[in-house]
Amino acid sequence: MSSYWSYILLAFIIGVIATAVTIPLIIAFCRKFGYYDQPNQRKVHKQAIPRLGGMAFLPSLALSFAVTMLVYYSRTMSYADFHYTAALMIVGAAIIFVVGGMDDLMDLPANVKFVILTVGSLALPACNLTIDNLHGFFGLYAVPLWVAYPLTVLVILTIVNAINLIDGIDGLASGISAICLGVFVYLYADLRNIVFVVMAAGLLGSVLAFMCFNLFGKVGRMKIFMGDAGSLILGYVLAYLAIKYMMVTEQDIYTDINPILIPYSLFIVPVFDLVRVAFTRLASGEPMFHADQRHIHHIMMRCGLTMHQALVAILGLAVFFMAANLVLDDMHVPITIIFFLDIAIYLLFFVVAFVLIDRKESLREMMDSEVLPS
């Protein structure tokens, strides 16, 4: 087992080093050609920041994966469990990566971006990587292919867009992705699936290296945002790892955890936020893709939290949902009941947040009225 973890550590270290070397080059490129994320009324930052940091993710992942698997082959003389499904995933990832980069460079129209993302998402069901069993969710189990194919594409698009849209403050999209990738490293290591654990470990190293620049880099020096190229590729790879895990654990007789519980729990915060904001916009008669300040990080900062405090609070909420759902599953609570309990807790979280916002704003109005001349 120690030898097995050496491959995981190698992939992780290569991901860290490759990204740490690449990010300064990307920052220099952004400065030379003026690719900055400009501040506006909706955004949190007040200064122009380079925005192409996520361009390092896919190359770093590819390098860490290739080198680690070559080392694995040289030691074991085995090609591991690398099927054409992984190759098709790479094609889809390349499409997602390119559309993200194009959006960062030239701001693609939302409808064009959605169509290309859909094409990239079709790579997974095209290789029979589908969600064809709901394992009791709403009383459903095996579903026919004509349902499984569009359901899989919908899930991929939802996760990709959820990670993309929650990328509103430093460290949030990367922090949630790092939590997900860390869990997948553990899960795939436990399953001894070398291909997917190396993939998760390499990308985890890359994400953590990026976070150092994003969270601790000084403005005007080494600070950078990931941009759409980064958030989209993170969402796509995470969706792939989640769906593959669901399929693998269906055949695992050594665990009694519902196969969809962990993948579902990992994405509660970004996906619930996506759905909440979408319904709020529709209820207000606004376009679905209209940019605003309704996301969870905006709400947390309106409560009076700093950006880093909001980050800790949201990541803590994500960890809470994972831990709570595992406890509930261990108590044999059905997945459908867990889902409704999660919705109730999520809504309660926002009820408390809006109560705090109302009190804060009322206090501010009262203080402003006291200082006005009579």
C-alpha positions in Angstrom: 0.0 0.0 0.0 2.9 2.4 0.7 4.1 1.9 -2.9 0.6 2.7 -4.1 0.5 6.0 -2.2 3.9 6.8 -3.7 2.2 7.2 -7.1 -0.4 9.4 -5.6 2.3 11.6 -3.9 4.2 11.8 -7.2 1.2 13.0 -9.2 0.4 15.5 -6.5 3.9 16.9 -6.4 4.1 17.2 -10.1 0.8 19.0 -10.2 2.0 21.5 -7.6 5.4 22.1 -9.3 3.9 22.4 -12.8 1.3 24.9 -11.7 3.8 26.9 -9.5 6.1 27.2 -12.5 3.3 28.0 -15.0 1.3 30.7 -13.1 4.1 33.3 -13.1 4.4 32.9 -16.9 0.6 33.3 -17.2 0.7 36.4 -15.1 3.5 37.9 -17.3 1.4 37.0 -20.4 -1.7 38.7 -18.9 0.3 41.9 -18.1 1.8 42.0 -21.6 -1.5 41.6 -23.5 -3.9 43.2 -20.9 -5.9 40.2 -19.9 -7.3 41.4 -16.6 -10.5 40.9 -14.7 -11.8 44.5 -14.4 -13.6 45.6 -11.2 -17.2 46.6 -11.5 -20.3 47.2 -9.2 -21.1 43.4 -9.1 -17.6 42.2 -8.3 -15.8 42.1 -5.0 -12.3 43.1 -6.1 -11.4 46.8 -6.6 -8.4 46.5 -8.8 -7.7 44.8 -12.2 -6.4 41.3 -11.6 -4.9 38.8 -14.2 -7.6 36.3 -15.0 -6.1 33.3 -16.8 -4.7 31.2 -13.9 -7.0 28.2 -14.7 -5.1 27.8 -18.0 -2.5 25.9 -15.9 -4.9 23.2 -14.7 -5.2 21.0 -17.7 -1.6 21.0 -18.8 -0.5 20.4 -15.2 -3.0 17.5 -14.9 -1.8 16.0 -18.2 1.8 16.2 -17.2 1.3 14.7 -13.7 -0.8 12.0 -15.1 1.5 11.1 -18.0 4.7 11.0 -15.8 3.1 9.1 -13.0 1.6 6.5 -15.3 4.9 6.0 -17.1 6.6 5.4 -13.7 3.8 3.0 -12.8 4.2 1.1 -16.0 8.0 1.0 -15.7 7.7 -0.6 -12.2 4.7 -2.9 -12.8 4.8 -3.5 -16.6 1.1 -3.0 -16.5 -0.9 -0.4 -18.5 -3.4 -0.2 -15.6 -7.1 0.2 -16.2 -7.0 2.8 -18.9 -10.0 2.4 -21.2 -11.3 4.4 -24.1 -13.7 6.1 -21.7 -10.7 8.0 -20.3 -9.6 9.0 -23.8 -13.0 10.3 -24.6 -13.0 12.2 -21.4 -9.8 13.9 -22.5 -11.5 15.0 -25.7 -14.4 16.4 -23.8 -12.0 18.1 -21.4 -10.1 19.7 -24.3 -13.4 21.1 -25.7 -14.3 22.5 -22.3 -10.8 23.9 -21.8 -10.8 25.7 -25.2 -14.3 27.2 -24.7 -13.2 28.5 -21.3 -10.1 30.0 -22.6 -12.0 31.6 -25.5 -14.5 33.0 -23.1 -11.7 34.5 -20.9 -10.0 36.1 -24.0 -13.1 37.3 -25.9 -16.2 37.0 -23.8 -18.3 34.4 -25.7 -22.1 34.9 -25.9 -23.8 32.8 -23.3 -25.8 30.8 -25.8 -22.7 29.9 -27.8 -20.9 29.0 -24.7 -23.8 26.7 -23.6 -23.9 24.9 -26.9 -20.2 24.2 -26.9 -20.3 23.0 -23.2 -23.1 20.7 -24.2 -21.1 19.2 -27.0 -18.2 18.6 -24.6 -20.5 17.0 -22.0 -21.7 14.5 -24.6 -18.3 12.8 -24.5 -19.2 11.0 -21.3 -22.5 9.3 -22.2 -21.0 8.7 -25.7 -18.6 6.2 -24.0 -21.4 4.7 -21.9 -20.4 6.6 -18.7 -23.9 7.3 -17.7 -26.1 7.7 -14.6 -28.3 4.7 -15.2 -29.2 3.9 -11.6 -30.6 6.4 -9.0 -30.2 3.9 -6.1 -33.6 4.7 -4.5 -33.5 8.5 -5.0 -37.2 9.4 -5.1 -37.9 5.6 -5.2 -36.1 5.2 -8.5 -33.4 2.6 -9.3 -32.4 1.5 -12.8 -33.4 3.9 -15.5 -33.6 3.3 -19.3 -30.9 4.6 -21.6 -33.1 7.3 -23.1 -33.4 8.8 -19.6 -29.8 8.0 -18.5 -28.1 9.8 -21.4 -29.8 13.3 -21.1 -29.7 13.0 -17.3 -26.0 12.5 -17.4 -25.5 15.5 -19.7 -27.7 17.6 -17.4 -25.7 16.6 -14.3 -22.4 17.4 -16.0 -23.7 20.8 -17.2 -25.1 21.5 -13.8 -21.8 20.8 -12.0 -19.7 22.6 -14.6 -21.9 25.7 -14.4 -22.2 25.5 -10.6 -18.4 25.6 -10.1 -18.1 28.3 -12.7 -20.7 30.6 -11.1 -19.6 30.2 -7.5 -16.1 31.5 -8.5 -16.9 34.9 -7.1 -14.4 35.4 -4.3 -10.8 34.3 -3.7 -10.4 30.6 -3.0 -14.1 29.6 -3.2 -14.3 27.6 -6.4 -10.8 26.3 -5.9 -11.5 25.5 -2.2 -14.6 23.6 -3.0 -12.8 21.8 -5.8 -9.9 20.9 -3.5 -12.3 19.4 -0.9 -14.0 17.3 -3.7 -10.6 16.2 -5.1 -9.2 15.3 -1.7 -12.3 13.1 -1.1 -11.9 11.5 -4.5 -8.2 10.8 -3.9 -9.2 8.9 -0.7 -12.1 7.1 -2.4 -10.2 5.9 -5.4 -7.2 5.0 -3.3 -9.5 2.8 -1.2 -10.8 1.2 -4.4 -7.1 0.9 -5.6 -8.0 2.5 -9.0 -4.7 3.9 -10.1 -6.0 5.8 -13.1 -8.5 7.9 -11.3 -6.6 8.4 -8.1 -3.6 9.7 -10.1 -6.0 12.0 -12.0 -7.5 13.4 -8.8 -4.2 13.7 -7.0 -2.5 15.6 -9.9 -5.4 18.1 -10.2 -5.5 18.5 -6.5 -1.8 19.5 -6.5 -2.5 22.0 -9.3 -5.5 23.5 -7.5 -3.7 24.0 -4.2 -0.7 25.6 -5.9 -3.1 28.0 -7.7 -4.8 28.8 -4.4 -1.5 30.1 -3.0 -1.3 32.7 -5.7 -5.0 33.5 -5.6 -5.3 33.8 -1.8 -1.9 35.1 -0.8 -0.5 36.8 -3.9 -0.2 40.5 -3.7 -2.2 42.6 -6.1 0.1 43.9 -8.9 2.6 41.1 -8.3 1.6 37.4 -8.1 -2.2 37.6 -7.5 -4.3 35.9 -10.2 -7.9 34.6 -10.8 -8.6 31.2 -12.4 -11.0 32.5 -15.1 -13.6 30.4 -16.9 -10.9 28.1 -18.4 -10.1 27.0 -14.8 -13.6 26.8 -13.3 -15.1 25.0 -16.3 -12.3 22.3 -16.5 -12.6 21.8 -12.7 -16.3 21.3 -13.0 -15.9 18.9 -15.9 -13.2 16.7 -14.3 -15.1 16.6 -11.0 -18.3 15.6 -12.8 -16.4 12.8 -14.5 -14.8 11.5 -11.3 -18.2 11.6 -9.5 -20.1 9.7 -12.2 -17.3 7.2 -12.6 -17.3 6.6 -8.8 -21.0 6.0 -8.8 -20.6 3.4 -11.5 -17.6 1.7 -9.7 -19.2 1.5 -6.3 -22.4 -0.1 -7.8 -20.3 -3.2 -8.1 -18.5 -2.9 -4.7 -19.8 -5.5 -2.3 -17.7 -4.2 0.6 -19.5 -1.0 1.2 -23.1 -0.3 2.2 -22.9 3.5 1.5 -25.4 4.6 -1.2 -23.3 5.1 -4.4 -24.7 8.5 -5.1 -24.5 9.8 -1.5 -20.9 11.1 -1.6 -20.9 12.6 -5.1 -24.2 14.3 -4.4 -23.0 15.6 -1.0 -19.8 17.1 -2.4 -21.7 19.4 -4.8 -24.5 20.5 -2.5 -23.3 24.1 -1.9 -22.4 25.1 -5.5 -25.4 23.3 -7.1 -28.0 24.4 -4.5 -26.7 28.0 -5.0 -27.0 27.7 -8.7 -30.6 26.5 -8.4 -31.5 29.1 -5.8 -30.1 32.0 -7.8 -31.7 30.7 -11.0 -35.2 30.5 -9.4 -34.7 33.9 -7.8 -33.9 35.5 -11.2 -36.9 33.8 -12.9 -39.2 35.0 -10.1 -37.9 38.5 -10.5 -38.5 38.4 -14.3 -34.7 38.6 -15.0 -32.8 36.6 -17.6 -31.4 33.3 -16.3 -27.8 34.3 -17.1 -28.1 37.8 -15.7 -25.1 38.6 -13.5 -26.0 39.9 -10.1 -25.1 39.8 -6.4 -27.4 37.0 -5.2 -24.8 34.2 -4.8 -23.9 32.8 -1.4 -20.6 34.6 -1.1 -22.4 38.0 -1.7 -24.9 37.1 1.0 -22.2 36.2 3.5 -20.4 39.5 2.9 -23.6 41.4 3.3 -23.8 39.8 6.7 -20.7 41.6 7.6 -18.1 38.9 7.0 -14.8 39.7 5.2 -14.0 37.9 2.0 -11.8 35.4 3.8 -14.3 34.9 6.6 -17.0 34.3 4.0 -14.7 31.7 2.3 -14.2 29.8 5.6 -18.0 29.9 6.4 -18.9 28.5 2.9 -16.3 25.8 2.9 -17.3 24.9 6.4 -20.9 24.6 5.2 -19.8 22.2 2.4 -17.9 20.0 4.9 -20.9 20.0 7.3 -23.2 18.7 4.6 -20.8 15.9 3.7 -20.3 14.9 7.3 -24.0 15.1 8.2 -25.1 13.1 5.2 -22.6 10.3 6.0 -23.9 10.1 9.5 -27.5 10.0 8.2 -26.7 7.3 5.7 -25.0 5.3 8.5 -28.3 5.6 10.4 -30.0 4.1 7.3 -31.9 7.3 6.5 -33.1 7.0 2.8 -31.4 9.2 0.3 -34.6 11.0 -0.6 -35.1 12.0 3.1 -31.5 13.2 3.3 -32.1 15.3 0.2 -35.1 17.1 1.7 -33.3 17.6 5.0 -30.4 19.2 3.1 -32.8 21.6 1.4 -34.3 22.5 4.8 -30.9 23.1 6.4 -29.8 25.1 3.3 -32.9 27.3 3.4 -32.6 27.8 7.2 -29.0 28.9 6.6 -30.2 31.7 4.3 -33.1 32.6 6.6 -30.6 33.2 9.4 -28.3 35.1 7.0 -31.1 37.4 5.8 -32.2 38.1 9.4 -28.7 39.1 10.2 -28.6 41.3 7.1 -31.9 43.0 8.1 -30.6 43.7 11.6 -27.3 45.0 10.3 -29.0 47.4 7.8 -31.6 48.5 10.4 -28.8 49.3 12.8 -26.9 51.2 10.1 -30.0 53.3 9.3 -30.6 54.0 12.9 -27.0 55.2 13.4 -27.2 57.3 10.2 -30.4 59.0 11.5 -28.7 59.8 14.8 -25.8 61.6 13.2 -28.0 63.7 10.9 -28.6 67.3 12.1 -32.0 67.9 13.6 
